[in-house]
Amino acid sequence: MALEHRTYGTARVVTPRGRLDHDTCDTFQADLAIELDACARDGAALVLDMSKLEYVSSAGLRCLMIAARQASARNSRVVASAPQAVVAEILQISRFNLVLPVFATTREALASVSPDALAAFDRG
Amino acid sequence: MRVRFWGTRGSLPVGLTVADVRDKLAQALVAASGRRFDSYGEAYEFAREQLPFSVSQTFGGHTSCVELDFGRDEYFVCDMGSGARAFGDHIAARQGGKPATIHIFMSHMHWDHIMGFPFFGPAYRRGTQIRIYGCHQVLEQAFRLQMSPPCFPVMFDQLAADIEFVRLRSGSAYEVAGMRVTPQLQRHSGDSYGFRFEVAGRSLVYTTDSEHKLEDRAQTEAIIAFFRDADLVIFDAMYSLAEAISVKEDWGHSSNVVGVELCQRANVKHLVLFHHEPANSDAAIEGALRDARRLEELTRGSAPLRVSAAHDGLEIEL
């Protein structure tokens, strides 16, 4: 699974693509660990932009929970944004919206992280 | 094959409270407002057909006890939770005074799975043949321990039935009264075992008190092979997925979401959510069922998976 990232002030926006399931979760977790390291180094929060994610299975959700735990242990945080309708429903069904803050848009997610992340996003 | 659910709750028996009954009545009255019922029958039909299950009925509160009826003279049952008392009454009524032969398959020896046995009527009847099958070394010890002072006034040795314990090995297939039975080790504190039953071209998997570590691919593949093409899987869906892999990780239970995923991958026909969390209301269990059905719809492959939630008194014909 390809992971793109963009930086907005004190936030790193990571955009997984395709399906996050038992076939892809190991690679995703390894790639996400690199992004989490960068966040910890820069004192940044990680925003998971889910707009390109088509499906997430229980194995994929477990990866997200581990990422949230790892970030918390390093005084960082993970939030999710812009899930497609199917992924949003799966997050609701699995009650993962109680584990991970989920925002309808990436802009809202950045606003929850810090004013400077939001300002950087608005500047384009 | 007919499956009868005598107990479906996990961990601890529960009962409806006064507040629960009042709430159901109030919801039913609101739903019926403006309607007119000229007879009890009309009102009964309305309650049965129009009201949600969680309003007009209850999932019930007895702990694990599931009967498999193959249309034989002998009885087959998984676990001896508190539902075993009603199951014993059923046997007595059906036998009409004749002693019965009963085969009991034990997933594990935790209290909620053995607590019904001291109240299992046929155990007190001379001539009854009871064979208790399980993989645990402490199979017999657990039954004896709960029927000894200071826990219970009747000692195990005072039971009138002829009781035999039969140790099984995980992964081995056995023939029991014309039925093929295969136990499989599961992840649970002190170990638990699922059972796959096969008879007359039908297959059923009883898998309760089993935690699925999503990162353990070998375990996942083994479970899928165990479930493969089953007509029915009775599945421990005690928690939400988020609970099962966070605050309740290593508590030894699974979720509705993992049940749907595993059964879809194994090409199972019918998934039954089982071992309901005792803290969950009827509405919460109904919500978990609704969620599981919606997930199945969202992720359906070529063949649909039917999803149900077990309740005390449910019967399923295979």
Chai-1 contact restraints between the chains, C-beta under 6 A:
chainA,res_idxA,chainB,res_idxB,connection_type,confidence,min_distance_angstrom,max_distance_angstrom,comment,restraint_id
A,S58,B,L214,contact,1.0,0.0,6.0,A-B,restraint_1
A,S58,B,L241,contact,1.0,0.0,6.0,A-B,restraint_2
A,S58,B,V257,contact,1.0,0.0,6.0,A-B,restraint_3
A,S58,B,V258,contact,1.0,0.0,6.0,A-B,restraint_4
A,S58,B,E261,contact,1.0,0.0,6.0,A-B,restraint_5
A,A59,B,L214,contact,1.0,0.0,6.0,A-B,restraint_6
A,R62,B,L214,contact,1.0,0.0,6.0,A-B,restraint_7
A,R62,B,I245,contact,1.0,0.0,6.0,A-B,restraint_8
A,M65,B,S246,contact,1.0,0.0,6.0,A-B,restraint_9
A,V86,B,L298,contact,1.0,0.0,6.0,A-B,restraint_10
A,I93,B,D291,contact,1.0,0.0,6.0,A-B,restraint_11
A,I93,B,L295,contact,1.0,0.0,6.0,A-B,restraint_12
A,S94,B,L241,contact,1.0,0.0,6.0,A-B,restraint_13
A,S94,B,A242,contact,1.0,0.0,6.0,A-B,restraint_14
A,S94,B,V257,contact,1.0,0.0,6.0,A-B,restraint_15
A,R95,B,S240,contact,1.0,0.0,6.0,A-B,restraint_16
A,R95,B,A242,contact,1.0,0.0,6.0,A-B,restraint_17
A,F96,B,A242,contact,1.0,0.0,6.0,A-B,restraint_18
A,L98,B,A242,contact,1.0,0.0,6.0,A-B,restraint_19
A,V99,B,A242,contact,1.0,0.0,6.0,A-B,restraint_20
